[in-house]
Amino acid sequence: MNVEKLIDNKNFKLTTARKVILEILIDSEKPLCYDDIKSSLSMDKATFYRNITKFEDENIINSFESNDKKRYYEIQNKPHAHFICCKCSNIECIPENIDFNLPKHKIDNIIIKGICPNCLKK
């Protein structure tokens, strides 16, 4: 997936800052928080969050808060669940389709919390 296809038919201009943020999220295999990517950015925190808000408004990215009270972001491909370890706060995308349906509701994200295999071994 490339950035241009991702923002096709969206109501905003593709700036350098927006392109950098989207490329980082596209290349990542798991959700990222600001702290995970700030060293790859040449913009201030306010610019990052202003662009993130625009991406969420345009349904380009999803976000959720983790155990560590940080907000994590990922490209909105297809709805899927996330597993968050209660001990190490590691986040994993669950590729299996979890059929969770609430009548008259639209589900964007499912968060499952527990203990990951690494922490169970310890």
C-alpha positions in Angstrom: 0.0 0.0 0.0 1.3 3.5 -0.8 0.4 6.8 0.7 -1.1 8.2 -2.4 -3.6 5.4 -2.7 -4.4 5.7 1.0 -5.4 9.4 0.8 -7.1 9.2 -2.6 -10.4 11.0 -2.5 -9.7 12.5 0.9 -10.3 16.1 1.8 -6.8 17.2 2.5 -3.4 18.0 0.9 -0.6 15.6 1.2 2.2 17.5 3.0 5.6 16.2 3.8 4.7 15.8 7.4 1.6 13.8 6.6 3.5 11.6 4.2 6.2 10.7 6.7 3.7 9.8 9.4 1.6 7.6 7.0 4.7 5.9 5.6 5.8 5.0 9.2 2.4 3.6 10.0 2.1 1.7 6.7 5.5 0.1 7.3 4.8 -1.0 10.8 3.5 -4.5 11.6 1.9 -3.3 14.9 0.3 -0.2 16.3 2.7 2.6 17.3 2.5 5.5 19.8 4.1 8.9 19.5 7.1 7.7 21.6 7.7 4.9 19.1 8.1 7.1 16.1 9.2 10.6 17.4 12.8 9.9 16.6 11.8 9.3 12.9 10.0 12.6 12.7 11.3 16.1 12.0 8.2 17.9 13.3 7.0 19.0 16.7 4.5 17.1 18.8 1.7 19.6 18.0 2.1 19.0 14.3 2.1 15.3 14.8 -1.1 15.3 16.8 -2.8 17.8 14.5 -2.1 15.4 11.5 -3.1 12.3 13.5 -6.5 14.0 14.3 -7.0 14.7 10.6 -6.2 11.1 9.7 -8.7 9.8 12.3 -11.4 12.3 11.0 -10.8 10.9 7.5 -10.9 7.3 8.7 -7.4 6.6 7.5 -6.1 5.4 10.9 -7.5 3.7 14.0 -6.4 4.4 17.5 -6.8 3.0 21.0 -5.3 3.5 24.5 -3.2 0.8 26.0 -2.3 -0.2 29.6 0.6 2.3 29.6 -2.0 5.2 29.1 -0.5 5.9 25.6 -2.5 6.2 22.5 -1.5 3.8 19.7 -2.2 4.3 16.0 -2.4 2.1 12.9 -3.5 2.3 9.4 -7.2 1.3 9.1 -7.1 -1.7 6.8 -9.7 -4.1 8.0 -11.2 -4.4 11.5 -9.2 -6.7 13.7 -8.6 -7.4 17.4 -5.6 -6.5 19.5 -4.1 -8.4 22.4 -2.5 -6.3 25.1 -0.3 -8.0 27.8 -1.2 -6.8 31.3 2.4 -7.4 32.5 4.7 -6.1 29.7 2.1 -4.0 27.8 3.2 -5.6 24.5 0.6 -5.1 21.8 -0.1 -7.8 19.1 -2.5 -7.6 16.2 -4.7 -10.7 16.1 -5.0 -11.8 12.4 -7.7 -14.3 13.1 -11.2 -13.1 12.5 -13.0 -12.8 15.8 -16.8 -12.7 15.1 -18.1 -10.3 17.6 -21.4 -8.7 16.7 -23.6 -6.2 18.5 -26.9 -5.5 16.8 -27.2 -1.9 15.7 -23.6 -1.2 16.5 -20.5 -0.6 14.3 -17.4 -2.2 15.9 -14.1 -0.5 15.0 -11.7 -2.3 17.4 -11.6 -5.1 19.9 -9.1 -5.1 22.7 -8.3 -8.4 24.5 -6.2 -8.1 27.6 -4.3 -11.0 29.3 -0.8 -12.3 29.7 1.4 -13.0 26.7 3.3 -16.2 26.2 6.6 -14.6 27.1 5.3 -13.3 30.4 3.7 -16.7 31.2 7.1 -18.4 30.9 8.6 -16.1 33.5 
